[in-house]
Amino acid sequence: MAVEYWRWPERKWVSKEIDWKKAKTITAGVDVGSVSSKALVLVDDQIFSYSLTRTGSDSPQSADKALSLALGESDLPREKIQYIIGTGYGRINIPFAQRAITEIACHARGANYIFGSKTRTVLDMGGQDCKAIKCDEKGKVTAFLMNDKCAAGTGRGMEVFADLLQVPIQDIGDMSFDIEEEPDPVSSTCVVFAKSEALGLLKKGWPKAKVLAAYCAAMAHRVFTLLERVGVEKEFVITGGIAKNKGVVKRLEKELGFSALPMPEDAKFDPQLAGALGAALFARAIIEKGKA
């Protein structure tokens, strides 16, 4: 069986401490992205469970799978969830969601919950695109910019390079620093041409780590220019899958001249879940305002 170097670890988690039977509100957010699908359940204002899995060819099926996984190791039945909001690339194709809200609004709201009210700029580095989002102390979006929809600057592009170089995707970040000196970034902004460029560098004798360094640097620079355009502030956080790639994050921080706010140490969390969390928080607010 061929090794799937692109395949990142899927995960699920459920709280052993929270008693959902005592809750006033139980809500969920389901984020169907182009690459990953996430579901998160809130019991009052606490994270009760979540899942992170691969998006398939069918958005409704992917959403259903994500929520089933999030509930699978608990005794909370789906019908006890009072309100579900869909978000992400496939948000309008989640048949059991009562409402759909953009991932831009949901990532801002989720980041506000995770990192606190000081958060002012959110970089969502997703599977299909990257978004630079400015928000206020309540997590409300005040401005945003998106990159062009090209895989070279996204999580999907990183998957392509993992397969091309036969390096497990979770190892790319660390390997990209296993170099004697930092190379120039790859010049191509399209993943097809970036692949060709990478193959050319390998034929010239470049080690895999150096090629990865050049690609991570290019990705970091593209995101840096996006953040510059939106007006990045130091109260800055990164969400989405690429947030877990040190090769991109550290190079981006070097260009910015400051670091992203760290994920809270006690969080049993994952930056890919920020959108689903924001959706669940919006659902909770709808219930509390009596607008469900």
C-alpha positions in Angstrom: 0.0 0.0 0.0 1.4 3.4 -1.0 2.4 5.8 1.8 0.1 8.8 1.9 2.5 11.5 2.9 -0.1 14.2 2.7 -2.4 12.6 5.3 -2.4 14.6 8.5 -3.6 13.1 11.8 -7.3 13.1 12.3 -8.5 13.5 15.9 -11.5 13.7 18.3 -11.9 14.6 21.9 -14.6 14.6 24.5 -14.6 16.1 28.0 -14.8 13.6 30.9 -15.7 16.4 33.4 -18.7 18.2 31.8 -22.2 16.9 32.6 -24.3 17.9 29.6 -27.5 16.9 31.5 -27.1 20.0 33.7 -26.6 22.5 30.8 -28.8 25.4 29.9 -27.5 25.5 26.3 -26.1 22.9 24.1 -24.9 24.1 20.6 -22.7 23.0 17.9 -20.6 24.4 15.0 -19.8 22.3 11.9 -17.1 23.7 9.6 -16.8 21.9 6.3 -13.7 23.1 4.6 -12.2 22.2 1.3 -9.7 19.9 2.9 -10.9 19.2 6.5 -14.2 19.0 8.3 -14.6 20.0 11.9 -17.4 19.7 14.5 -17.4 21.2 17.9 -20.0 21.0 20.7 -20.4 23.6 23.4 -22.2 22.9 26.7 -23.0 26.3 28.1 -19.7 28.2 27.5 -17.4 25.1 27.7 -16.0 23.0 25.0 -17.6 19.5 25.4 -16.3 17.7 22.4 -14.9 18.0 18.9 -13.6 16.2 15.9 -11.3 16.9 13.0 -11.5 14.7 9.9 -10.9 14.7 6.1 -13.5 16.3 3.9 -14.8 13.9 1.3 -16.4 14.5 -2.1 -19.8 15.0 -0.4 -20.2 18.0 1.9 -23.4 16.8 3.7 -21.8 13.4 4.3 -18.6 15.1 5.6 -20.6 17.3 7.9 -22.6 14.3 9.3 -19.4 12.3 9.8 -17.7 15.1 11.7 -20.6 15.6 14.1 -21.0 11.9 14.6 -17.3 11.6 15.5 -17.6 14.5 17.9 -20.5 12.9 19.7 -19.3 9.3 19.3 -17.5 8.7 22.6 -20.1 10.6 24.7 -23.7 9.8 25.7 -25.0 13.1 24.3 -27.6 12.4 21.6 -27.6 14.6 18.6 -31.3 15.6 19.2 -30.3 17.3 22.5 -28.3 19.9 20.5 -30.5 23.0 20.5 -28.9 24.8 17.6 -26.3 24.0 14.9 -24.5 26.5 12.7 -22.6 25.5 9.6 -19.6 27.3 8.3 -16.7 26.9 5.9 -16.5 26.2 2.2 -19.4 23.7 2.3 -21.6 25.6 4.8 -24.7 25.8 2.6 -24.7 22.1 2.1 -25.1 21.0 5.8 -28.8 19.9 5.9 -29.1 19.6 9.7 -27.7 23.1 10.4 -30.3 25.8 11.2 -28.1 28.5 9.8 -24.9 29.2 7.9 -22.3 31.9 8.8 -19.1 32.7 6.9 -15.9 31.2 8.1 -14.4 34.8 8.4 -16.9 35.7 11.1 -16.6 32.3 12.8 -12.7 32.3 12.9 -12.7 35.8 14.4 -15.3 34.8 17.1 -13.4 31.5 17.8 -10.1 33.3 18.1 -11.6 35.8 20.5 -12.7 32.9 22.7 -9.3 31.0 22.6 -6.9 33.9 22.8 -9.0 36.6 24.6 -10.4 40.0 23.9 -6.9 41.5 23.1 -7.0 39.6 19.7 -7.1 42.2 16.9 -5.7 40.3 13.8 -6.5 36.7 12.9 -4.8 34.9 10.1 -6.8 31.9 8.9 -4.5 29.7 6.9 -6.8 27.1 5.4 -6.9 24.4 2.8 -8.2 26.5 -0.1 -7.2 30.1 0.8 -5.7 32.4 3.4 -7.7 35.2 5.1 -6.3 38.2 7.1 -9.1 39.3 9.5 -9.2 42.3 11.7 -11.6 42.2 14.7 -12.6 44.2 17.8 -12.6 43.2 21.5 -15.8 41.1 21.0 -14.4 39.1 18.1 -16.5 41.1 15.5 -15.0 41.4 12.1 -14.0 45.0 11.2 -12.0 44.3 8.0 -10.6 41.3 6.0 -8.7 40.4 2.9 -8.3 37.0 1.1 -5.5 35.8 -1.0 -6.2 34.6 -4.6 -7.6 31.1 -4.7 -4.4 29.3 -5.6 -3.2 26.2 -3.8 0.4 27.3 -3.7 -0.4 29.5 -0.6 -2.7 27.0 1.2 -2.8 23.8 3.1 -3.6 21.9 -0.1 -0.4 23.2 -1.6 1.5 21.8 1.4 -0.2 18.4 0.9 1.0 18.4 -2.7 4.6 19.1 -1.6 4.4 16.4 1.1 3.6 13.9 -1.6 6.1 15.3 -4.1 9.0 15.1 -1.7 7.8 12.0 0.2 7.9 13.8 3.5 5.1 13.3 6.1 3.1 16.5 6.2 3.5 16.9 10.0 7.3 16.8 9.6 7.6 19.5 6.9 8.0 22.4 9.3 10.8 20.9 11.4 12.6 19.5 8.3 12.6 22.9 6.6 15.0 24.2 9.3 17.5 21.3 8.8 19.6 23.5 6.5 22.9 25.3 6.5 21.6 28.6 5.3 18.2 30.0 4.3 17.6 29.7 0.5 15.7 32.2 -1.6 11.9 31.5 -1.7 10.5 29.6 -4.7 9.3 32.2 -7.2 6.1 30.5 -8.5 2.7 31.5 -7.0 0.9 28.6 -8.7 1.2 25.2 -7.2 1.7 23.6 -10.7 4.6 25.8 -11.5 5.9 25.5 -7.9 6.0 21.7 -8.3 8.0 22.1 -11.5 10.4 24.5 -9.9 10.8 22.1 -6.9 11.6 19.2 -9.2 14.2 21.4 -11.0 15.8 22.2 -7.7 16.0 18.5 -6.7 17.6 17.7 -10.1 20.2 20.4 -9.3 21.1 18.5 -6.1 19.2 20.5 -3.5 18.3 18.3 -0.5 14.6 18.0 0.4 15.0 20.2 3.5 16.3 23.1 1.4 13.5 22.8 -1.1 11.0 22.7 1.8 12.7 25.8 3.3 12.3 27.7 0.0 8.6 26.7 -0.3 7.8 27.6 3.3 9.6 30.9 2.9 7.5 31.7 -0.2 4.3 30.8 1.6 5.3 33.0 4.6 6.1 35.9 2.3 2.8 35.7 0.4 0.9 35.7 3.8 3.1 38.6 5.1 2.0 40.8 2.1 -1.6 40.0 2.8 -1.3 40.9 6.5 0.5 44.1 5.6 -2.4 45.1 3.3 -5.0 44.6 6.0 -2.9 46.3 8.7 -1.7 43.7 11.1 -1.5 44.5 14.8 0.8 42.8 17.4 -2.2 41.2 19.0 -2.1 38.6 16.2 -3.1 35.0 16.1 -3.0 32.2 13.5 -5.8 29.7 13.0 -6.2 26.9 10.4 -4.0 23.9 9.6 -0.9 25.8 8.5 -0.7 27.2 12.0 0.8 23.9 12.9 3.6 24.2 10.4 6.6 25.8 12.2 8.4 26.2 8.9 5.8 28.8 7.7 4.9 30.3 11.1 8.5 31.1 12.2 9.4 32.6 8.9 6.3 34.7 8.9 7.0 35.9 12.4 10.6 36.9 11.3 9.2 39.0 8.5 6.6 40.6 10.8 9.2 41.4 13.5 7.0 39.9 16.2 5.4 36.6 17.2 1.8 35.4 17.0 0.1 35.0 20.4 0.6 31.4 21.6 -2.1 28.9 22.0 -3.1 28.7 25.7 -1.1 25.9 27.3 -4.0 24.2 29.0 -6.1 24.1 25.8 -6.9 20.6 24.6 -7.3 22.2 21.3 -6.2 22.6 17.7 -6.0 25.8 15.6 -8.1 24.1 12.8 -11.1 24.1 15.1 -11.4 27.9 15.5 -14.1 28.2 12.8 -16.3 25.4 14.3 -15.9 26.9 17.8 -17.0 30.3 16.5 -20.0 28.8 14.8 -21.0 27.1 18.1 -20.6 30.4 19.9 -22.8 32.1 17.4 -25.4 29.4 17.9 -25.2 29.8 21.7 -25.8 33.6 21.3 -28.9 32.9 19.2 -30.3 30.6 21.9 -29.6 33.1 24.7 -31.2 36.0 22.8 -34.3 33.8 22.2 -34.0 34.0 18.4 -33.8 30.3 17.7 
